[in-house]
């Protein structure tokens, strides 16, 4: 699957976002090493802290299906907004080399890795054994 196809899937996921408070719809499409794709959309809640971002929604769906090795994630917002810190941290759990494709409504893309977006990430190896 190429980056444009992944962005298309993230755009489709964005259409399903539930964002009545921020009005900031986000869609994500996560490509696993096995070639499967998991999508996610942000889901807001009146109790703001209980909301979930599109990126984490996609990651949690993948992990729930037994997938923990990721190739790339496409994230689409109206203006090409970057993943929040919580999403960066969750993505880092599964590898700093995962490619991050950020796109806007016009499908303009920027390309990063999780490591680019979260330098000096707190990783499992930082925990005491």
N, C-alpha and C positions, 0 to 999 in steps of 0.2 A: 504494500500500500504506500502510495507516495504522500508527500506532505499536503498537497492540495486536496486529495481525497479525505485525509484526516481532518482538515479544516472544514470541508463540506459536512462531515459528520458532526463536528462540534457546532457548526451553524444550525444544523437540524436539532441538536440537543438544546441549544439556546432558545429555540422556539417554545420549549416545554418548561422554561424557567418559571418559578413562582416567586416574583419579586414585587409584591404590592407596596412595599415600604420604600425601598431604595430606587425602584424603577430601573435598576441596573442588572439586566439579564446577562447571564454568563452561561456558556456551554463549553463542554470539554469532551474530547475523545482521546482515549488512552489506548495505545497500541502495545500489546505484550510481545515478548520475544517469540511466543508460539504463533503469533499472527492474529490473535483474537483482538477485537476492539470492544472496549467498554465505554459507554458514554455517561455523562452526568450533566445536571443542570443545577444552578443554585436554587435552594428552597429556603425562603425566609419564614420567620415566625414572629408573631407579635412580641414574644419574649426574645429579643434580638440575639442573645447569646445561644439560643437553641437553633439558629439557622445553620445551614451547611453550604459550603461553596461547591461549585461544579467540579472542580478538580478533585476534591476529597470524595465527593460522591462517586466519581468514576473510579478512583483508586480503591475505595471500599468495596465497590461492586466487583472489581477484578480480584481482590484478595478473597472475597467471599466465594468466588468461583475457583479458588485455588491457584490464581496467577499472582506471582510476586516478582517476576522479571519483566521490566518495562523497556521498550525501545524509545517511545516518543509519546508526548501528550500535546494535543492542540487545544488552545484556549482561545475562545472568541468572545469579545465584548464589543460594544458599540464603538469604542475608541481605542481598542488595542491595549487595554489595561493589563498589567502584569499580575501574576498570582500573588496573593497575600502571603504574609510570613508564615501563617499556619499551614497553608498548602505547600509552601516551599519546604517546610520542615517534614511534613508527611511524605512528600515525594523523595526527600533525601534518605529516608529510611530504606528505600528500595534501590538506591544508587544515584550517585552524583553525575553519572554519565548520561542519564536519560535526557533525550533532546526535548526542548520545550519550544513549541511553535506558537507564537502569539499573533493573533490576527484581529483585524477590525471588521466593521460592516462591509467594507469594500474588498475584503480578503487580502489586504496588504499584510505581509508577514514580516516578523522579525524572528530570529533563531538564536537560541541560547542552549545551555545545558542547565540541569538543576544546580550543578556546582558553580556555574557562572552566577546564578541568581541567589545562591546561598553560600558564599565563601565561608570557610571555617565552620562548617555545619556541625552541630552536635549529632554524633552518630552512635550506634550501639556499642562500638568499641570504647567509647568514653565512659561507659558504665563500669562499675567495679564488678569483677567476676566472683 
